[in-house]
Amino acid sequence: MVTSFKQSITRRSFLARSSAAALASAAASGATRAAEARQMNMLFLISDDLNNVLGCYGHPEIHTPNIDKFAKRSLKFDRAYCQFPLCNPSRSSMMTGLYPDETRVHNNKALFRDRYPQIQTMPQWFQHHGYTAARVGKLFHYGVPKQIGTDGLDDPSSWDQVVNPRGRDVTDEDKIFSLRPGQFGGTLSWLAADGTDEEQTDGIAATETIRLMEEFGATPFFLGVGFYRPHTPFVAPKKYFDLYPLDEIDPLPFPEVWEPAAAFAQAKPEQRTMTDRQRKEATQAYYASITFLDAQVGRVIDALEPLGLSDNTVVAFTSDHGYHLGEHGLWQKRSLFEESARVPLLLSAPGMTTQGQSTNSLAELVDLYPTFADCCGLPIPDHVSGVSLKPLLKNPSAHTKDVALTMDTRRMSENGVRVEFKGYSVRRDRWRYTEWDGGERGAELYDHTNDPTEHVNLIDDDAYSGIAREMKRLLRERLASQA
């Protein structure tokens, strides 16, 4: 059994002290390791706001031939989960190896270095083991679309080289339809664009990624590539929209929004009043953005072989969180339901024996830091809270952890007072258990064997009281490990 968490005192003591000695030791060992063997490169591809609407995950309508092809040389994780269904908290957690309650990043403005100024991020760990660390696009948080082409909330010390692509999807902003005219990013908006793939921000990102890989040569690299699609505004060349005729899209009906998810839905009333045609158009645009993204991912992965990088490059593809397309009456993210918490995750490493297979073992985005280090032959830093998923590359049935944790926060007005409360959700093989403010604002229990869409809350059913107690215990243990 893999131990899921290190003793919290070890993590606290590590984070409290200066990292100078650790950095010096890591830098010294980097040259030694490079001399001992040809280093594994790390190519990390991450999309923005992508749920599991992919062909390799069984979606019947989507066209994702390149990602599906990559899945055949990867291990596909069927139960991978984000730690917070919002960009900045999720990415800060993933890039530091810590949970959101540890980073204290719960919104899109907070900075993890305010709490841990000396922490070594994922790319820094590679830097100090002799790697060149480079970023193309969005790895740490960026406001989309306003901060495209800038550094956003990047962490400059994490990189040796950076590329901030900016394409015509930004300059064509006045052509984009928005449910709230003139507002983008957090508002559903879309455009079937003129021009070519290479003119779009993500097309430029793919081009620049290939250029960097050519330039690195024999230098071991950590290369993070952050694509912006399918984040709103859903912008892609028209040819991708044509793959999804509106008359073939059947949007979900308007169910009631359940508390406390209603607090988020009520903040975006325009999503509750969309016409049937608008819901079809929004779905079409999201699908088109995914297929456009797929084409750019394909360009990057296809470049590995001619560049001689296939045999010594670990490649991973994922998203920062999931996304709603009308399920539970919700659009976009910020729920603790499966559609928002679950993410795609594909991992390929030279020498793996599980190519083309899938695993039901639980995985979290916080696990990526130790996993990437482990797959590239680096030690795993003491401070991380996640675990390495590398054993699954040889045995997809290996046990990784008992539950996967996702959290969110809500702000509501009560008697004229603005209050904030937290929700935590744990997922295991069959069950999802969620509670808000320790259960004071409600709890939920779903049986994924009989109710995979999470519509039947069993929390008050006496027949499942034992399961609810066990899931509550597992949640308490997970939270205690972060204290």
N, C-alpha and C positions, 0 to 999 in steps of 0.2 A: 504493500500500500504506500502511495506517495504522500508524504506529509504536506498538508495544504498550506500551513502557515508556520513561520518561524516564531520563536518567542518574541513578544512585543518589546520586551526590555532590550533585546539585541538590536532590534530595529531603531528604537528610540536612541540608544547610546550611539549607534552608527551615525544617525542623522544629526545628533547634537554636536558631534565633534567636527573639527575642520577636516576637509577632505584632502588637504595638501599631501599628507603622507601616502594616502591611498592612490592619489593621482601619480605621484612620483614612482611608486611601485609598479603601477599599471603600465606607465610609459616605458619603464625599464624592461618589463617582461615582454612588451610588444615586439621589440627588435629580436629578442631571443626566439619568440614563437615564429616570427616570419622566417627566420633562418632555419628553423627545424623542419618546416613543411610549407607547402604552398597554401596560403590562407584561403579559407572560404570567403567569398564576397557575400554581402547581404543586400538584396534588392527587395524593398518593402513598398508595395503598391497599396494605396488606400483610397477608397472612393468616399464621397460625401453624401450622407442621407440615403444610402442604398440599403434596402431590405433584401430579403431572400428571393426576390423576383428575378430568378435566373434559370436558364434551361437546366443546368446541372443540379438544381434544387427542385426540379420537377414542375416548374411553372409551364402551363400548356401553351401560352400565347407568346412569350417573350422570345426575341431573337438575340442570343448571346453566343454565337459560334466560337469566338476566341476564348472567352472565359471557360466555356464548356470543354474546349480542347485542352486548356491548361489544367482543368480538373482531372483529366485522364492521366496526367503525369504528377498529380498531387494527392495528398490525403485531404478529403473533404470532411469538414467538421459540421455535423448536423445539429449540434447543440452548443453553439458558441454565443456568448452574450456580452453586451456592453455593460459597463458599470454605472453609466448615467446617460439617459437618452437625450443628450444635448452636447453640441460640438466641443466647447472648451472644457467642461468637466471630464468628458470621455477621453479627449486627446491628452489632457494633462495627466490623467490616471495612466493611460496606456504608455506614454512616453517617459514617465517616472517609475513605473512599476508599483505605484501606490494606489490605494482606493481613494475615492473622492472625499471621504471623511478624513483621510489622512492628509491629502493635499489641501483640504478646505476650499477647493474650487467647486462651487455649486452653481455658477452662472457663467455668462460669456464675457465677463469683465475681469474676474479675479485672476491673479498670477500665482502660480505655485511657488515661485521663488520668494514671494513675500514671507512664506513660512519656512522654506528650505533653500536658502540662498546658495548653499554649497552642494546641493544634491547633484549627482551625476545622472544625466538623462541617458536614454538608450543610445543615441548617437555618440554622446561623450564617452560612454563606456568603450565603444569601438575605437574612438579616436585615441584613447589612452592605451590601447592595445595595438597601436601601429597602423590603424586604418585612416583613410581619408573619408570624412563624413560630409555628404552633400545632400542638399534638399532642392527639389523642384516642386513648386506649388505649395499646397496646404498640408503641413504635417501638424504643427501646432495650430492654434485657432486663428481664423481669418473671418471677418465679417464678409458675407457674400450677398450681393456682388460688389459692394462699395469699396472693399479693401483688396479686391483682386488687382494684382500688379504692384502691391506694396508688401512690406514685411508683416503687416497685420500684428498679431500678438505673438510673433515668433520669439524664439529663444536664441539670440545670436551666438552665444557661447557654445551652442550645440553643433555648429557647422563650420567646416572649412570653406565650403562654397555654397552659394545659394543662387537660385534662379526663380524670379517672380514673373511667370508668364502673364500676358494680358492680351486678349484677343478681341475679335469684333463682337463677341457676345456682350462685352462691356460697352463698346462704342455704339452698338445698335440698341442701347437701352430704351431710347424713345419709341422704338417699334414694338416693344414687349407689351402684351396684354397683361393686366393685373386686376385681380378682384378689387383691389384698392388702388385706383389710378395713381401712378407715380410712386407707389411703394413696392419694394421688392424684398427678397431675402426671406423674411418671415411671413410673407404673403404669397399665396398661390398665384403664380404668374408663368407665362410661357410664350414661346416664339418659335415658329418654323422658319429657320433662318436661311438667308441667301448665302452663297459662297461655299467654300470647301471646308473639310475637316481641319486642314492645316491652319486655317485662319482663326479657328476657335481657340480659346484659352487652353483647353485640354489637348487640342491638336498640337499647339506650340509646346506644351509640356512634354508630350511624347517625343517630339523632334529633339528637344533639348536633352531629354534623358538619354536618348541614343547617342547624341554627341558627347555627353559626359562619359558614357561607358567606353566610347572609342578613345577618349583622351586619357582615361585612367590607365590603360595598358595593363602592365603587370602589378600595378599598385593595388593592394587590397582595399576595397571600398565598402562603406555602408551608404547606400543610396536610397533615400526616402522620396517617393513620388506621390504627391497628394493631388489627385484629380478633384475637380470642383463639381462635376456632374455626378448624380442627378439632382443636386441641391437646386432649389428654386433660385432664380427663375429657370424653368425647364427650357433651355435653349439648345437646339441641335439643328443641323442642316435638314432641309425639307425632305430629303430622300429617306430619312429615318422615320419621319412622321408618316410617310406613305406606306410603311410596312404595317401600320395599325389603323385600318379604315374605321371611322367612327361608328359605322353601322354594325361593326363586329365587336364593339366594346359594350359590355353590359355592366353599368355602374352599380355599386351596392346601394340598397335602399337606405333611408334615413332611420336608423334605430334610435332609441333613446340613449342619450349619453349618461353613463353611470357616474355617480359621485365616487371619488373626488375628481375624476377625469373631467367632469363638467366644468370645473373651475378654469381649466385650460381652454376647453371648447368655447366657453362663453367669452373668452378674451378675443376670439376670432369669429364674430357672428357672421361675417360674410361667407364663411365656409358652410354654415348651416342653411344658407338661403340660395346656394347655387342651383341653377336650373339643371335639368337632366343633361342638356347639351354641354354645359360648362363642366359637369362632372366627367362626361365622356372626354372632353377636350383635355382636361387636367390629367386624366389617366393616360390618354394617348401621348401627351407631352412627356410624362414621366417615363413611359416605356421607351419613347424615342430617345430620350436622354440616356437611358441605360444602354441602348444599342449603340449609340454614338460613343459612350464611354467604353463599351466592349471593343470597339474598333481600335481605340487608342491603346488599350491594354494589350491587344493583339500585336500592335506595331512594336511595342517595347519588348514583349516576350519573344517575338519572332526574331528580334535583333541579337539575342543571346548566342544563338548557334553560329552565325557567320562571324561574330566577334570572338569566338573561341571561349565563351564564358559559361556554356551550359554545364560543364563538368565540375565547376568550382564556384557555383553561385547558388545560394539558398534564395528561394523566391516565395514571397507570401502576398496574398491578396485578401483584403477585408474591407469593412466599412466602419465608420465611427459609431454608428447605431442603426437601428432599423427605421421603419417609416410606415405610417398609416395611409391607406387609400380609401378611407370610408369605413373601415372596420370599427365596430362599436360607436359609429357616428363620429369618428375622429379622422382628421387629416394631419399629415406631417408627423411630428414626434411627440415627446414629452408625455408618454404614458408608461405604465408598468405592465401592459399587456404584451403578449408574445411578439406581435408585429413590430413593436417599438424597441423591445429589449434584445431581440435576437438579431444576429448579424451573420453574413456569409463569412467563411474563413477557409481558405485553401492554402496549403503549405507543401512546398516541394523542396527536397534536399537531395543532393547527390548521395547515392548509396542507400537510400531508403528502400524498404521492401514492400511498401504499401501503396505504390502508385495506382491511381484509379480506384482506390477503395474509399470507404467512408467510415466514420467513427461516431458512435453515440455517446462517447465519453464527454463529460462536461468540459467546457473551455471558457475562459474569460479573456477579454482584451488585456487585462492586467497581466496575463500570462505571457504576452508576446515578448516583453523585454527579456525575461530569463530564457525563453525558448530560443530566440534569435541568438543570444550569446552562446547557449549550449550547442546549437546546431553548427555554429562557426568555431567551436572548440575553445571558446573563452570561458573563464570562470564566471559563475553567477554572483553578482554583487550581493552583499549581506543585507542591504536595505530593502530589497524588493519583497512585496507581499504575494506576488503570483508564483506559480510553479512552472517548471519546464514541461512542455508538451512533447519534447523530443522522443520519449519512450513510445509514444503512439505511432511514430514513423516505422517502428518495427512490429508493434503489436497494437492494432487499433482497439482492442478490447481492454487495454491496460486501464487501471483506475487512476484518475487524476485528482478528483475532489468530490466531496459529498453533495455540494450545492454550488450553483452559480448565483452571484448576488448582483442585483441592479437596484439603484435608488433614484429618487427624484424628490423635488421640493415643490410645494404649492404655496401661493400667496392668495389670501382671500380677505375680504372685508367682513368683519363681524361686529355688529353694533357700532359701525362707524370707525372701527379700529382695524388697521391692517395687520394681519397675522400671517406667520409663515410656519409651515409644518413639513415634516419629512415622511416619505413613504419608502419602505424597503420591501423588496420582493426576492424570494429565493426559488430557484428552479432545480428540480432533480429529475430523475429518469421519467417519472410519471406525473409529478405534481408541481403546481405552482402555488406558492403561498405568499400573500401580500398583506401588509398592514400599514396603517397610517397613524402617526403619533402613538406608536406602541399599541395600536388597536383601538385607541380612544375615538378615532375618526373613521373606524371601519376596518374590516379585514375581509380577505377573499381567499378561497381555496378552489382550485380547478383541477379536474382529472383529465389529463391529456389523452388518456387511452379512449375515453368515451366522449370527450368534449374538447377536441383540439383547438376550437375557435374561442374557447374560454367565455362561454355564454351562460353557464350554469354554476352559480356560486354556491358551493357546498358548505360554507363556513357554519351555517346554523343547522345543518343536518346531523343529528346525533349519531348516525351510522358512520360518520367520518370524523368524529371528535378525536379519536386516537391519532389519526393521520394529521389533523390540525395541530395537536399538541406536539407531535414529533417534528413537524415542519417549523413550528414556533421555536422549539429547542434548537434546531439547527441554525435558524436565523440568529438567535441569541449568541450561540457559540461563534458564529462568523463575526458578529459585531464586536464581541468581547476581544477577539484577536486583534482588532484594530485600535484598541484603547491605548 
